[in-house]
Amino acid sequence: MNLYHSLVEVITEAVSNSILKDAITNKYTCDLRYLDDEKLPSGGQPRIIKPVAYGYSKRNNPVIRAYQTSGPSLKVNKEGVPLPDWRLFRVDRIKSMKPIKGDDSLFLTFEEPPLYNTVGDKSMDRLMYNSKF
């Protein structure tokens, strides 16, 4: 990767790696706004996610794996239900992501989501960090 591509990646990134890493390692439930969400049913609402892993997809895009509990979604699981379910989000398509405040001004945290795979993610070519439960 040359300097130009590195600068473009830094300048166009809507959410910083430090925010992603902090949310994943501390298990913060987050409010996520994704590109073109406003065009989907329930598009005015934020996606509520539990991010558990950060890495690179097989196409070398930075991505996060998260358990989405509410908000807009086009995909459905094998039972035909959209949420809650696991989602892979491309970092370059995230408009904003912030931890949700909990009680006493602390951030809302989460326990291990259903069917969490602690050893990796088949959709990721490289796993950079993930939540420890």
Backbone as a chain_set.jsonl record, in Angstrom:
{"seq": "MNLYHSLVEVITEAVSNSILKDAITNKYTCDLRYLDDEKLPSGGQPRIIKPVAYGYSKRNNPVIRAYQTSGPSLKVNKEGVPLPDWRLFRVDRIKSMKPIKGDDSLFLTFEEPPLYNTVGDKSMDRLMYNSKF", "coords": {"N": [[0.855, -1.174, 0.0], [0.621, 2.168, -0.895], [1.61, 5.578, 0.003], [-0.385, 7.41, -0.845], [-2.779, 5.796, -0.974], [-2.933, 5.102, 1.696], [-3.399, 7.612, 2.906], [-5.869, 8.306, 1.722], [-7.479, 6.309, 2.824], [-7.405, 7.007, 5.563], [-8.478, 9.632, 5.535], [-11.081, 9.293, 4.454], [-12.341, 7.605, 6.206], [-15.064, 7.062, 8.261], [-15.439, 6.284, 10.854], [-13.247, 5.9, 13.517], [-10.423, 3.678, 13.958], [-9.71, 3.42, 16.609], [-12.097, 3.883, 18.011], [-13.579, 1.695, 17.122], [-11.998, -0.462, 18.062], [-12.046, 0.022, 20.831], [-14.808, -0.259, 21.389], [-15.178, -2.96, 20.724], [-13.289, -4.406, 22.332], [-14.073, -3.619, 24.898], [-16.662, -4.407, 24.926], [-18.975, -2.794, 24.232], [-22.316, -1.862, 23.691], [-23.58, -0.479, 20.74], [-24.696, 2.406, 18.855], [-25.285, 2.506, 15.551], [-24.897, 4.043, 12.422], [-25.461, 3.466, 9.098], [-24.387, 3.525, 5.673], [-26.807, 4.611, 3.382], [-28.963, 3.728, 4.956], [-31.28, 5.201, 5.42], [-32.909, 4.686, 3.278], [-34.064, 2.267, 3.691], [-36.677, 0.113, 5.127], [-37.704, 1.242, 8.307], [-35.619, 2.961, 8.295], [-34.992, 5.452, 9.425], [-34.216, 4.958, 11.942], [-31.536, 4.16, 14.268], [-29.132, 1.494, 13.9], [-28.834, -0.962, 16.313], [-26.132, -2.425, 17.706], [-23.908, -5.111, 18.7], [-20.752, -5.143, 18.69], [-18.225, -7.51, 17.884], [-15.899, -8.301, 16.563], [-13.075, -7.281, 14.562], [-11.637, -6.955, 11.403], [-10.287, -7.945, 8.202], [-11.981, -8.37, 5.163], [-12.386, -10.995, 2.694], [-12.02, -9.66, 0.37], [-10.314, -7.724, 1.095], [-11.352, -5.542, 2.491], [-11.79, -3.408, 5.306], [-13.666, -4.626, 8.017], [-16.361, -5.104, 10.415], [-17.651, -7.545, 12.625], [-20.806, -8.022, 13.958], [-23.493, -8.379, 16.303], [-26.635, -7.649, 15.506], [-29.349, -6.075, 16.999], [-31.552, -4.408, 16.64], [-33.142, -2.009, 14.39], [-32.706, -0.836, 10.942], [-32.713, -3.353, 8.357], [-32.066, -5.444, 5.615], [-31.62, -8.125, 5.223], [-32.619, -11.49, 6.082], [-32.775, -14.136, 8.524], [-32.381, -17.785, 8.55], [-34.862, -18.566, 9.45], [-36.483, -16.678, 8.428], [-36.667, -14.313, 9.765], [-35.755, -10.959, 10.362], [-34.249, -9.721, 12.503], [-33.159, -10.387, 15.887], [-29.794, -10.798, 14.619], [-26.65, -11.957, 13.197], [-24.35, -9.758, 11.616], [-22.204, -8.475, 9.049], [-20.294, -5.658, 8.725], [-19.051, -3.278, 6.506], [-16.386, -1.135, 7.14], [-15.884, 1.238, 5.745], [-18.392, 1.977, 4.98], [-19.734, 2.774, 7.173], [-21.4, 5.368, 8.641], [-21.541, 6.577, 11.152], [-20.672, 5.615, 14.486], [-21.297, 4.945, 17.798], [-20.801, 4.335, 21.281], [-23.49, 3.363, 23.434], [-24.895, 5.167, 26.069], [-25.104, 3.997, 29.387], [-26.438, 3.203, 32.606], [-25.652, 5.572, 35.171], [-23.889, 7.168, 33.648], [-22.094, 5.444, 32.458], [-20.953, 3.316, 29.777], [-23.18, 1.171, 27.984], [-22.859, -2.255, 28.274], [-22.367, -5.641, 26.982], [-23.159, -9.17, 27.224], [-21.898, -12.393, 26.108], [-23.007, -12.837, 22.823], [-25.626, -14.864, 21.221], [-24.57, -17.891, 19.669], [-21.923, -17.105, 19.21], [-18.755, -17.225, 17.719], [-15.785, -18.042, 18.973], [-13.292, -18.528, 17.884], [-12.805, -17.436, 15.376], [-13.72, -16.026, 12.128], [-15.34, -16.913, 9.293], [-15.856, -15.198, 7.195], [-13.9, -13.356, 7.227], [-10.667, -12.577, 6.125], [-8.424, -11.808, 7.52], [-8.215, -11.563, 10.955], [-8.183, -9.012, 13.205], [-8.732, -8.092, 15.859], [-10.79, -9.273, 18.561], [-13.687, -9.653, 20.709], [-13.348, -10.806, 24.062], [-14.751, -13.31, 25.963]], "CA": [[0.0, 0.0, 0.0], [1.457, 3.364, -0.955], [1.216, 6.697, 0.856], [-1.656, 7.953, -1.326], [-3.874, 4.941, -0.525], [-3.005, 5.213, 3.15], [-4.045, 8.892, 3.221], [-7.271, 8.222, 1.322], [-8.15, 5.478, 3.818], [-7.531, 7.769, 6.799], [-9.345, 10.793, 5.318], [-12.46, 8.912, 4.165], [-12.872, 6.733, 7.24], [-16.064, 7.775, 9.059], [-15.302, 5.875, 12.254], [-11.828, 5.612, 13.726], [-10.054, 2.354, 14.446], [-9.68, 3.427, 18.073], [-13.48, 3.722, 18.462], [-13.942, 0.304, 16.854], [-11.273, -1.348, 18.976], [-12.559, 0.277, 22.167], [-16.139, -0.854, 21.484], [-15.048, -4.423, 20.665], [-12.575, -4.951, 23.491], [-14.83, -3.338, 26.123], [-18.006, -4.965, 24.736], [-19.97, -1.73, 24.301], [-23.434, -1.852, 22.769], [-23.4, 0.764, 19.98], [-25.638, 2.997, 17.918], [-24.566, 2.544, 14.282], [-25.577, 4.601, 11.235], [-24.808, 2.845, 7.948], [-24.644, 4.159, 4.392], [-28.097, 4.358, 2.731], [-29.983, 3.186, 5.858], [-32.523, 5.963, 5.342], [-33.717, 4.155, 2.173], [-34.628, 0.983, 4.102], [-37.749, 0.18, 6.121], [-37.161, 1.641, 9.622], [-34.347, 3.606, 7.992], [-34.707, 6.612, 10.254], [-33.753, 4.481, 13.239], [-30.165, 3.636, 14.264], [-28.948, 0.062, 14.127], [-28.241, -1.241, 17.612], [-25.25, -3.562, 17.471], [-22.944, -5.576, 19.695], [-19.593, -5.49, 17.852], [-17.367, -8.506, 18.527], [-14.64, -8.575, 15.855], [-12.62, -6.367, 13.515], [-10.643, -7.581, 10.547], [-10.348, -7.639, 6.778], [-12.75, -9.336, 4.389], [-11.641, -11.701, 1.645], [-11.724, -8.646, -0.654], [-9.402, -6.8, 1.765], [-12.05, -4.381, 3.051], [-11.929, -3.471, 6.763], [-15.039, -4.967, 8.392], [-16.633, -5.532, 11.782], [-18.719, -8.529, 12.819], [-21.62, -7.559, 15.079], [-24.823, -8.94, 16.511], [-27.578, -6.525, 15.414], [-30.586, -6.383, 17.721], [-32.676, -3.613, 16.128], [-32.821, -1.041, 13.355], [-32.955, -1.27, 9.566], [-31.997, -4.527, 7.849], [-32.686, -6.084, 4.462], [-31.407, -9.568, 5.272], [-33.356, -12.283, 7.055], [-32.084, -15.377, 8.856], [-32.983, -18.975, 7.929], [-36.265, -18.651, 9.864], [-37.201, -15.591, 7.776], [-36.759, -13.194, 10.701], [-34.613, -10.078, 10.11], [-33.415, -9.425, 13.669], [-31.715, -10.151, 15.935], [-28.958, -11.718, 13.854], [-25.268, -11.552, 12.944], [-24.125, -8.949, 10.421], [-20.852, -8.031, 8.739], [-20.38, -4.271, 8.27], [-17.836, -2.667, 5.957], [-16.058, 0.075, 7.89], [-15.987, 2.417, 4.876], [-19.809, 2.303, 4.787], [-20.286, 3.22, 8.449], [-21.45, 6.832, 8.732], [-21.177, 6.894, 12.532], [-20.844, 4.548, 15.46], [-20.938, 5.431, 19.129], [-21.328, 3.526, 22.374], [-24.718, 3.844, 24.054], [-24.752, 5.43, 27.501], [-25.871, 3.153, 30.295], [-26.711, 3.835, 33.897], [-24.546, 6.289, 35.828], [-23.001, 7.712, 32.613], [-21.199, 4.425, 31.908], [-21.464, 2.769, 28.525], [-23.925, -0.073, 28.062], [-22.045, -3.384, 27.82], [-23.146, -6.833, 26.673], [-22.61, -10.504, 27.46], [-21.656, -13.117, 24.856], [-24.213, -13.01, 21.997], [-25.896, -16.242, 20.81], [-23.804, -18.507, 18.576], [-20.66, -16.393, 18.986], [-17.624, -18.095, 17.412], [-14.62, -17.453, 19.643], [-12.025, -18.832, 17.208], [-12.596, -16.742, 14.109], [-14.852, -15.635, 11.303], [-15.096, -17.398, 7.929], [-15.991, -14.093, 6.244], [-12.722, -12.501, 7.342], [-9.387, -13.139, 5.72], [-7.52, -11.525, 8.646], [-8.888, -11.086, 12.154], [-7.26, -8.136, 13.921], [-9.054, -8.233, 17.276], [-12.158, -9.667, 18.854], [-14.099, -9.621, 22.118], [-13.042, -11.987, 24.877], [-15.826, -13.562, 26.926]], "C": [[0.898, 1.234, 0.0], [0.872, 4.486, -0.097], [-0.143, 7.27, 0.449], [-2.832, 7.134, -0.806], [-4.032, 4.981, 0.987], [-3.727, 6.491, 3.562], [-5.522, 8.875, 2.867], [-8.049, 7.411, 2.346], [-8.388, 6.256, 5.107], [-8.538, 8.907, 6.642], [-10.806, 10.387, 5.159], [-13.093, 8.039, 5.236], [-13.804, 7.516, 8.161], [-15.962, 7.443, 10.545], [-13.862, 5.426, 12.457], [-11.608, 4.194, 14.237], [-10.055, 2.312, 15.971], [-11.091, 3.275, 18.652], [-13.916, 2.271, 18.275], [-13.295, -0.635, 17.862], [-11.801, -1.203, 20.399], [-13.92, -0.393, 22.363], [-16.066, -2.382, 21.518], [-14.399, -4.975, 21.931], [-13.323, -4.712, 24.803], [-16.28, -3.809, 26.068], [-19.11, -3.92, 24.938], [-21.072, -1.963, 23.272], [-23.408, -0.488, 22.073], [-24.597, 1.116, 19.114], [-24.846, 3.158, 16.619], [-25.448, 3.133, 13.193], [-24.774, 4.127, 10.03], [-25.243, 3.545, 6.665], [-25.971, 3.681, 3.801], [-29.158, 3.727, 3.631], [-31.319, 3.896, 5.712], [-33.439, 5.466, 4.217], [-34.412, 2.84, 2.533], [-35.839, 1.176, 5.0], [-37.121, 0.407, 7.501], [-35.846, 2.392, 9.47], [-34.008, 4.824, 8.81], [-34.15, 6.239, 11.619], [-32.285, 4.039, 13.162], [-30.185, 2.112, 14.357], [-28.325, -0.073, 15.514], [-27.447, -2.53, 17.452], [-24.387, -3.869, 18.691], [-21.719, -6.036, 18.908], [-18.636, -6.435, 18.575], [-16.034, -8.743, 17.825], [-14.367, -7.527, 14.786], [-11.555, -7.09, 12.707], [-10.802, -7.126, 9.116], [-11.072, -8.758, 6.047], [-11.851, -10.01, 3.365], [-11.306, -10.775, 0.478], [-10.871, -7.513, -0.095], [-10.052, -5.493, 2.218], [-12.055, -4.502, 4.574], [-13.401, -3.656, 7.134], [-15.146, -5.22, 9.892], [-17.754, -6.568, 11.746], [-19.477, -8.081, 14.064], [-22.944, -8.304, 15.119], [-25.786, -7.763, 16.542], [-28.897, -6.917, 16.063], [-31.792, -5.565, 17.256], [-32.18, -2.62, 15.089], [-33.044, -1.612, 11.966], [-32.118, -2.485, 9.165], [-32.762, -5.121, 6.675], [-32.633, -7.604, 4.556], [-32.271, -10.214, 6.341], [-32.566, -13.555, 7.346], [-32.837, -16.566, 8.26], [-34.438, -19.191, 8.34], [-37.109, -17.543, 9.224], [-37.376, -14.358, 8.643], [-35.544, -12.288, 10.507], [-33.688, -9.896, 11.307], [-33.983, -10.097, 14.913], [-30.956, -11.192, 15.111], [-27.565, -11.131, 13.67], [-25.163, -10.799, 11.63], [-22.638, -8.63, 10.289], [-20.979, -6.635, 8.138], [-19.042, -3.812, 7.719], [-17.603, -1.335, 6.652], [-16.219, 1.324, 7.028], [-17.434, 2.821, 4.599], [-20.492, 2.738, 6.088], [-20.233, 4.74, 8.494], [-21.078, 7.296, 10.129], [-21.42, 5.676, 13.403], [-20.413, 5.093, 16.808], [-21.532, 4.518, 20.187], [-22.566, 4.188, 22.976], [-24.474, 4.021, 25.548], [-25.65, 4.491, 28.296], [-26.206, 3.92, 31.556], [-25.464, 4.522, 34.426], [-23.487, 6.799, 34.848], [-21.949, 6.72, 32.109], [-21.795, 3.913, 30.605], [-22.141, 1.429, 28.767], [-23.064, -1.201, 27.496], [-22.937, -4.595, 27.573], [-22.387, -8.104, 27.039], [-22.449, -11.192, 26.104], [-22.954, -13.327, 24.078], [-24.409, -14.479, 21.606], [-25.048, -16.667, 19.617], [-22.504, -17.772, 18.236], [-19.527, -17.4, 18.785], [-16.356, -17.457, 17.955], [-13.317, -17.648, 18.881], [-11.825, -18.133, 15.869], [-13.882, -16.455, 13.373], [-14.537, -16.034, 9.872], [-15.162, -16.295, 6.88], [-14.792, -13.161, 6.26], [-11.47, -13.259, 6.929], [-8.361, -12.97, 6.836], [-8.351, -10.975, 9.793], [-7.877, -10.273, 12.955], [-7.493, -8.179, 15.424], [-10.522, -8.612, 17.435], [-12.414, -9.618, 20.35], [-13.708, -10.915, 22.803], [-14.15, -12.126, 25.914], [-15.399, -14.644, 27.889]], "O": [[1.827, 1.331, 0.802], [-0.221, 4.356, 0.456], [-0.964, 7.582, 1.311], [-3.781, 7.695, -0.258], [-5.149, 4.902, 1.499], [-4.568, 6.467, 4.46], [-6.347, 9.377, 3.631], [-9.166, 7.783, 2.704], [-9.471, 6.17, 5.685], [-9.366, 9.124, 7.528], [-11.688, 11.07, 5.678], [-14.291, 7.764, 5.166], [-13.399, 8.507, 8.769], [-16.36, 8.243, 11.392], [-13.325, 4.659, 11.658], [-12.484, 3.595, 14.861], [-10.369, 1.278, 16.561], [-11.268, 2.612, 19.674], [-14.544, 1.686, 19.158], [-13.958, -1.495, 18.443], [-11.983, -2.201, 21.097], [-14.156, -1.026, 23.392], [-16.811, -3.024, 22.259], [-14.917, -5.917, 22.532], [-13.218, -5.521, 25.726], [-17.035, -3.64, 27.026], [-20.05, -4.129, 25.705], [-20.785, -2.233, 22.106], [-23.237, 0.54, 22.727], [-25.384, 0.262, 18.706], [-23.844, 3.872, 16.592], [-26.614, 2.76, 13.061], [-23.567, 4.353, 9.945], [-26.344, 4.091, 6.589], [-26.224, 2.478, 3.73], [-30.164, 3.233, 3.123], [-32.372, 3.277, 5.861], [-34.626, 5.793, 4.205], [-35.25, 2.353, 1.774], [-36.03, 2.25, 5.572], [-36.095, -0.198, 7.812], [-35.05, 2.453, 10.407], [-32.839, 5.203, 8.886], [-33.672, 7.097, 12.361], [-31.834, 3.592, 12.107], [-31.153, 1.524, 14.84], [-27.378, 0.644, 15.838], [-27.993, -3.58, 17.113], [-24.17, -3.034, 19.568], [-21.651, -7.195, 18.499], [-18.276, -6.202, 19.729], [-15.124, -9.324, 18.418], [-15.285, -6.964, 14.189], [-10.679, -7.753, 13.263], [-11.371, -6.07, 8.841], [-10.813, -9.939, 6.279], [-10.692, -9.63, 3.195], [-10.41, -11.07, -0.312], [-10.72, -6.469, -0.73], [-9.385, -4.462, 2.316], [-12.3, -5.59, 5.095], [-14.271, -2.943, 6.636], [-14.151, -5.512, 10.556], [-18.681, -6.474, 10.942], [-18.873, -7.795, 15.098], [-23.439, -8.791, 14.102], [-25.769, -6.968, 17.482], [-29.489, -7.944, 15.732], [-32.933, -5.982, 17.456], [-30.978, -2.412, 14.922], [-33.517, -2.74, 11.823], [-30.967, -2.626, 9.578], [-33.981, -5.279, 6.743], [-33.505, -8.291, 4.025], [-32.612, -9.602, 7.353], [-31.778, -14.003, 6.513], [-33.821, -16.379, 7.545], [-35.172, -19.913, 7.665], [-38.316, -17.476, 9.453], [-38.144, -13.459, 8.301], [-34.415, -12.778, 10.489], [-32.468, -9.915, 11.149], [-35.187, -10.348, 14.976], [-31.418, -12.319, 14.932], [-27.332, -9.955, 13.953], [-25.809, -11.159, 10.647], [-21.916, -8.529, 11.28], [-21.691, -6.446, 7.151], [-18.015, -3.94, 8.385], [-18.508, -0.506, 6.743], [-16.647, 2.364, 7.528], [-17.68, 3.892, 4.043], [-21.687, 3.034, 6.097], [-19.159, 5.334, 8.398], [-20.377, 8.297, 10.284], [-22.256, 4.825, 13.1], [-19.316, 5.631, 16.954], [-22.63, 3.989, 20.017], [-22.672, 5.414, 23.02], [-23.919, 3.143, 26.208], [-26.795, 4.229, 27.925], [-26.247, 5.151, 31.557], [-24.345, 4.089, 34.15], [-22.307, 6.852, 35.193], [-21.015, 7.113, 31.41], [-22.993, 4.057, 30.359], [-21.735, 0.656, 29.634], [-22.592, -1.111, 26.362], [-24.12, -4.582, 27.913], [-21.161, -8.116, 27.149], [-22.822, -10.633, 25.073], [-23.899, -13.922, 24.597], [-23.458, -15.259, 21.655], [-24.839, -15.897, 18.68], [-22.043, -17.819, 17.095], [-19.359, -18.319, 19.586], [-15.906, -16.434, 17.44], [-12.323, -16.995, 19.201], [-10.746, -18.241, 15.286], [-14.98, -16.613, 13.907], [-13.566, -15.544, 9.293], [-14.592, -16.433, 5.798], [-14.675, -12.277, 5.411], [-11.245, -14.404, 7.32], [-7.538, -13.852, 7.078], [-9.109, -10.021, 9.612], [-6.829, -10.792, 13.341], [-6.535, -8.294, 16.188], [-11.364, -8.321, 16.586], [-11.483, -9.551, 21.153], [-13.734, -11.986, 22.197], [-14.451, -11.186, 26.649], [-16.161, -15.009, 28.784]]}, "num_chains": 1, "name": "protein.A"}
